[in-house]
Amino acid sequence: MVRDLPVVGAGVYNVYTGVQIEDAAGESVPTAAQLGLEPPRFCASCGRRMTVQVRPDGWWAKCSRHGLVDSADLDPQR
C-alpha cells in the first residue's frame, strides 16, 4: 500500500502546515522541518491531519484516506 502513495511532499498540500502549496502560506516550512527534525503532520494528497508516531529510528504517519507512510520506506540508505 505504501508504494502506491506519492512520496511525502509530492502532493497538493504542504505536509507540515496542511495548506495548499499554491497558496502563499503553503510555501512556508517550519524551521524544525527544514532541519529534518519534524515528521509530516498532514497528508500531501488531501491535507487531512495524520496520526503520527515517532520512534527512535524514524516515524510513521497514517492518513485515514490514503494509508500509512513510514520513514524507513523513504530512506534510500536502508
C-alpha positions in Angstrom: 0.0 0.0 0.0 2.8 2.4 0.8 4.3 2.0 -2.7 1.0 3.3 -4.2 1.2 6.6 -2.3 3.1 9.6 -3.6 6.3 10.4 -1.8 5.7 12.7 1.2 5.7 16.2 -0.1 4.8 15.3 -3.7 1.1 16.2 -3.3 -1.0 19.3 -3.5 -0.8 20.1 0.2 2.1 21.1 2.4 2.8 18.2 4.8 3.8 20.5 7.6 1.0 23.0 7.5 -1.9 21.4 5.6 -2.3 24.4 3.4 -2.4 24.1 -0.4 1.0 24.6 -2.0 -0.3 27.1 -4.5 -1.3 29.4 -1.6 1.4 31.8 -0.3 1.0 30.4 3.2 1.6 26.9 1.8 5.2 27.6 0.8 6.4 28.2 4.3 8.1 25.3 6.1 8.8 25.4 9.8 12.5 25.6 10.8 12.4 22.2 12.6 11.1 20.6 9.4 13.8 22.3 7.3 16.4 20.7 9.6 14.7 17.3 9.2 13.6 17.2 12.9 9.9 17.2 12.3 7.8 14.4 10.7 5.0 15.3 8.3 1.7 16.1 10.1 -0.7 16.5 7.2 -1.4 14.3 4.1 0.2 15.6 0.9 -2.7 14.2 -1.1 -5.7 15.5 0.8 -4.4 17.9 3.5 -6.0 15.9 6.4 -4.3 15.7 9.7 -2.5 12.4 10.1 -1.8 10.2 13.1 1.9 10.3 13.6 4.1 8.1 15.8 7.8 9.0 16.3 10.2 6.1 17.1 13.9 6.1 17.9 14.7 5.0 14.4 12.2 7.2 12.4 8.5 7.8 12.3 5.2 6.6 10.6 2.2 8.7 9.6 -1.3 7.4 8.8 -3.9 9.2 6.8 -7.5 8.0 7.3 -8.0 8.1 3.5 -4.5 7.3 2.0 -3.0 4.8 4.4 0.4 4.6 6.1 3.8 6.2 5.2 6.9 5.0 7.0 10.2 6.9 7.1 12.1 3.7 6.6 10.4 3.3 3.2 11.5 6.8 2.2 15.2 6.4 3.2 17.3 5.0 0.3 20.1 4.2 2.7 18.2 1.4 4.4 
